[in-house]
């Protein structure tokens, strides 16, 4: 794996910074792919970071300064994976109301050609992430359930809400369903992803019907489905060993929807 290039508030990360970072587990982030310095859904990522900054630190959001840091971090890059993390080295869990100075840690990692997404097999678990509306760094349960799914012979974990077994999201992705004529987005407590937002914009532009509704696990096992995150979309092969219906044209439709969305430089 290529070592990421790290900057902290626009400056190279020192060994002292890394020691401080290793002791912090309170923050929020967003992640995306950038192509020649441009990003799809930049407004969605900035809105996510603005909300996280307010929720975790009650701090003002200096969009202009962050854009400047992003431009510098992406200068001269081609296809890269980017993660922007907001945290505060002076945050004290013993006095969480004390004013802090949040900082931006930007990680940029070159990536090669993106391989076509393969169908994924999902295993369901009753779980709702805490503060699901915030993309925070408390990712332990997400990867714990992914690991449990792998141990059970699946590829990833699908989360459902309690006894009602309503589908909400996956470990690091949203899920959508195809009912034969349009896309069904499940309602529930989940992180609303930027790829999901881009798809909704693109599908609307293409005139594809969309609706939001509660989707039970039993219903989900009868519909074609796909996952969506910063890496794109992947078809769902099965849920709990129940094979899902095929939708041969769905992947191309989703790809066309994403292609309609512009790439913007910070």
N, C-alpha and C positions, 0 to 999 in steps of 0.2 A: 504494500500500500504506500502511495506517495505521501511524504510528510507534508502536512498542511502548512501554509504560510499564515502566521498569526500576527495580528496587530491589536493593540489595546488603545482605544481612543486615538487611532491614527499613528501610533508609535510601535516599533518592534517590541515584541514581548521578551522581557528579560527573565533570567532564572529566578529572580526575586518575585516577579509577577506570577510565574508558574507555581511557586511554593504557596503564594497567597490564594491562587485559583483552586489549588488542590484542597483547600480547607473550606470552600464555599459550596453549598448546595441549595442556594436560594437565588433564583433568577428565572428569566424567561428568554425565549429565543424564537427565531424563525429560520427556515432553511429553504434554499432554492438552487436551481441551476442557472448559471449565467453564460451567455454566449456573446463573445466579443464585447464584454462590458455591458450588455443589456439584459434585462430581466422581464419576464412575463408576470403581470399582476403585481407590479411594484407597489401600486397603491394599496393592495390587499396586505402585503407584507408590512408596509409602514403603518397601516391601521392596526395590525396585530401587535406590533412593537409599541405603538402608542398606548394601546389598552393595557398591555402588560406592565409598562412603566408606571402607569397610573395606579393599577391594582396592587403591585408589589411594593412600590416605593413612594407612591403619592408624589411623584416628581414630574416636573415639566418635561415636555418632549421637544427637543431641539431637532426638528426634521432637517433643517439646512445643514447642521453640523454632521448629522449622520450621513446625509447624501454625500457630503464632501469626503468623509471617510470611505464610503463605499466606492466612489469614483477612484480614489487612490488605490484601494485594495484590488480593484478590478482592472486597473491600467495594464495594458499589454497582455491580458489573458485571452484565451480562446474559449474552450468549453471547460467550465469549472463548477465544482460544488461549493456552495457558500453557506456558512452558518453565522448568524449574527446573534450574539448572546448579550442580554442586558443583566448586569449584576453590580454589586457594590462591595468593594473590598472592606469598607468600613461598616458594613452591616453587622450588628451585634444581636444574636438571638436572645441574649439576656435582656436587651433593651430595644425591642423591635420598633418602637416608635421614635427612636432617636433619628434626627435628620441625617441622611447619607448623601453621598455624591455618586450616583450611578455612572457606570462606564460601559462602553461597547467593546466587546471582544469579537473580532471578525476573523473567521477561519476560511481560507481559500485553498481548495485542493483540486489540482487538475484531474480530469477524468478522461478516459478514452471513449471510443465509440459506444453508445448506449445499445446494449443488446435488446432484441425484441422481447417483450414481456411474455413469460410463459404462464399458463393457467396455474392458479394456486388452489390448494386444498385447505379449507378452514375448519377449525374446531372451535365451538362456541363455549364461552365462559360467562357466568353471571358476574359482571364487573362494570362499574362506572368510575372513571378516573376522577380524583378530587379536582375541584375548580376546572371542569372540563372546557370552559370557554377560554381559558388562558393556556397558551403553549409554554408551560413551565418546565423546569429541568428535573422535576421529580418523576423520572421515567422508569424507576425500578419495576413497578408492577407491569408495565407494558412489556418489558423484555422477559420478565418472569413468566408471564402467560405465553409469550411467543415460545420460550424454551419448553414449557409444558406441552404446547401444541406439537413441537418437533419431537419430543419424547413419545408422544402418542401417535406419531406417524403422519401428522399433518404438516403444513408449511407455516401456518401463522394462526393467530388467535382472533376470533370475532367476539366482540363484547355485546352482551344483551343486558337489559335493565331488569334485574330482580326476577320476582316470581311471575311477572307478566310476560317475561321472555320477549321483550321488544328489542329489536336490533338497533344498536346505536352507532357503533364504529368499530374499527379494527385497531391493532396495536399502534401502528404509525400511519394510518390511512383512513379515509372515509370510504364508504361503500354505497354504491348505487345499484338500482335494479331496472331491468327492462321488462315491461309488461306486454310487449308485442307491438305497441304503438307509440310509446313514449318512455321517459325515464321517471322512475319513482325514487325519491330521496327520503330515507327514513327520518322521522322526527324523533328527537330524544336528546338527552344530555350528552353532547359530544363536542369536540373541538371542530369548528367549521374550517375546513382546510382551504388553502388558496387554490389548489388544483380543482377542488369542488366548485369554488367560486368562478374560476375561469371556464370550466365546463358549462356551468349554468348560463353564463353570458354567451358563450359560443353556441350552445344549443338553442338558446332563445333567438339568436341571430339567424340560425338555420331554419327556424320555424318548427323545431321539434317540441312536441308537448312535454311538459314537466309538471310534476305535482309533488307535494310534500305530505306524507301521511305516516301514521304509526304502522310499522311492519313487524309482525310477529315472526318468531323463528320458524314456525310451521309454514307461514306464507313465504318466507325467504327461501325455503328449500324447494319451492315450486317455480321460482323465477330465474331467468338469466341474470347474472350479476357481474360487477366489476369493482376493482379497488382503484382509488385515486389518491396520489400524493405527489410530492415534488419530483419524483422519478417518472411520473406519467401514470398510465392506466394498465391494469392487468385483468384478464378475464378470471372469473372464479369457476373452478372446476367442480367443487363439491363443498358442502357444509355438513359436518358430522357424518362423513362417508356417504351422504346422499348426493348423487350426481345431479347437477343443475342442468336445465335445458340449455341447448346451444343457441346462440344468436350470431350467426356467421357475419352479419354486416355491422354489428354493434361496434367492434373495435375500430373499424374504418370511420364510422360516424363520430366516435369520440375523438379520434385523431384529427378529423376535419374541424371539429368544434374548437380544439385547442389551437389549431393552425390559424384560426381567424383572429386570435388574440395577439395584440401587438407586443413587441419587445421594446422596452423603454430603458434608456440610460438614466442612472441616478442624477 
